[in-house]
Every structure is written in structure tokens, then in C-alpha cells.
Amino acid sequence: MHLKTIINLFMSKFKRTVVIGASPKPYRYSHKAVKALVEAGHSVTAIGLSEGSISGVEIITSHLPVEDVDTVTIYLSPGNQSTVYDYVIKVLSPRRIIFNPGTENEDFIQKAMHVGIDAIENCTLVMLASGRY
């Protein structure tokens, strides 16, 4: 295997996951997801309404650009997602979006798929635990 191929394989494992709807409250699933992603060795950016920190990851309260985003995992109810459509699709431009249970949104899914972003209805925590992340 060529060195460039090895480097690309290595770097692809560490592409960034952005958690939208991150919460500093430990009982929230978004909090558990950030923690599990960090423990699994993923590079994580947490975006939420409240400042705080999860496993050393500061929660950002604004929609800043983030580079090298592979996955966006959503923890916002469908009624609160329209404010992030353009941010996720045009600014973050991920390879895939995971819609966790309770966040499924056909409108957002169609918008993402229309521009070639994979839209998955699944649970980030289950995907991590089963090795399918």
C-alpha cells in the first residue's frame, strides 16, 4: 500500500463529527453522544444553545464554519431544525447527516439528499456501540 493511501485511510477515521443540539446536561442523549464520540477517538465539535463542556469539548453557541466535517448528528426536534438547514448543508457540507430518534425530518432529509449528502435515520449511540459508525 502506498504511503499516501495509508495517510488518507488514517485521516478519514479522524474526520470531524459535528453534534448539533449538544447539551451540557449529562442526562441528555446529545451529551452522551459527544462523550461516546470522544471516547471512540473521533474529533468532535459540539454546537448547542447553552455554553458548557463535555469531555473537554466546549459547546459552541453560534453557527461558525467548521472544516473537514464528515458527519453531522442532529439532536434538535424537527420544529427547531429549519434554522440550521442552510448552515448544515451549505456551510458544514458533511458527507452524511444522522437523524437520531425523534429528530427525523423528511423536508431536511430531502434537502440534504438533493445535494448528495447521505441522510440516515439512526441512533449515533447505537451506531458507535455496534461498530457501524
N, C-alpha and C positions, 0 to 999 in steps of 0.2 A: 504494500500500500504506500502511496506517495505521501510525503510529509504534509503537503497542502490538504490532502483528503483527511488525514488524521487530525489536523488542526481544525478543519471545518466540522468534523464529527464531534470533536471535543467542545467547540464553541457552540454548536447547535444545542447541546444539552443545557447550556447556561444562558440561553436567551431569556429575556425578561418576561415575567408574568405581571400584569397589572390587575390588582384587585380593586374593583370599583364598588363602593359601598362598605369599605373597611370600617370597622368599629373598634374603639379601644375597650369595649366591654367584653370580657373573657367568655361570656356565655353565648355570644353571637357567633353564627357559623362563619361569617366573614373573618372574624378574629381567629377562629380555629383554622381556617384555610390559610391565612397568612403564616401562622405558626407552623403548620404542616409543610407548606411550601419551603419555608426557610430551613426546616429540619431535613427536608429532602435534598437540600443543596441548590434550590432554584434562586435566581436573582428576582427579587420582588419589589414592586412599587405599590404602595397602598394609598388609595385615594378615598377620602370619606368626608363627612360633614364635621366631625369633631377631631380636634388635634389629639395626639397621643402617640404611643409607641407600642409595637407588637414585635416581640423577639428582636429588638434592635432596629426595626424598620419604622421610621417616622411616618405618620399618616399625613399626607398632603391634603390640604383643603381647597386646592384650586386645580384647574384643568391645565396643567403645564404639559408641554411636549415631553415625551419620553422616547428615547431611542432604542432600537433593536427589540421591539415588542413582538414576542411570538404569540402570547396568549393573553386575552382579557377575560377575566372571570367576573361575572356580574352577580352582585348581591343587592340589587335595587328592585323594588316591586315594579311591575310593568308600568304603572301610572307615573312613576318617577324617572323612567328611562329616557323619555323624549329629549330631556335636557343634555343627554350625553351621546345621542346618535352621531352627530357630526364630529364630536371630539373623538369618539372611538373609531369611527370609520375613516375620517379624513386626517386626523392628527396622529393618532396612535397607529392606525393601519396595521392591525395584527394579522397573523396567519389564521387565527381562529378566535372565536368567542364562545365561552362556555356559559350557558344559561342554567344556573343552578335551580333546584326545585323551588317553585313559587315565583321564579323570575321569567318564565317562558313568555315570549312576546313575538307573535307572528309578524307584526309590522317591522320590528327591529331585525328579526331573522331574515326576512325578505330583502331588506335594505342591504344587509351585510352580504348575503349570498349574491345579490345583483352585482356587487363589485369584486366578487371572487374570494370573500372571506368565509371560511368554514364556520357554520353556526351549529353548535352542539348543545342539545338539551341533556344535561347530565349533572352529576354532583362532583365538584372538584375533590372533595374529601374522599369519596369512594374511588374516584379515578386514581388518586395518589395511593390509597391503601391497596388497590388491586394491581398496581404497576401499569395502568393504562393511561397515565398522564402524559 
